Amino acid sequence: METVIDKNILNSKIALKGYNRDELADKLGITPQSVTNIRTGKHNPSFGLINRMYRVLDLSENDAFKIFFAPNLPSK
């Protein structure tokens, strides 16, 4: 299953933590360009990267679900 993220919620969580692109990339172990691609929806993170983002951004389970999994659920 392809991961689709809610980039609006993700971007707000990144802003709340105060990370710039380079800082977040360093903490996640990815390139700054990869951070940009994820934030703009050009690239979807792997499950391993989702797990690292969960920890680095100190997301609640509810936040993580809304960002990474809720957009995948079919609507009625």
Number of C-alpha atoms within 10 A of each C-alpha: 4 8 14 18 25 19 16 12 16 21 15 11 17 18 12 10 13 12 14 12 16 15 13 20 17 12 13 19 11 13 14 16 12 16 22 15 14 17 20 15 15 11 15 19 20 11 11 9 14 18 13 15 19 16 12 14 20 14 15 11 10 9 16 21 14 16 22 21 14 15 14 15 8 6 5 3
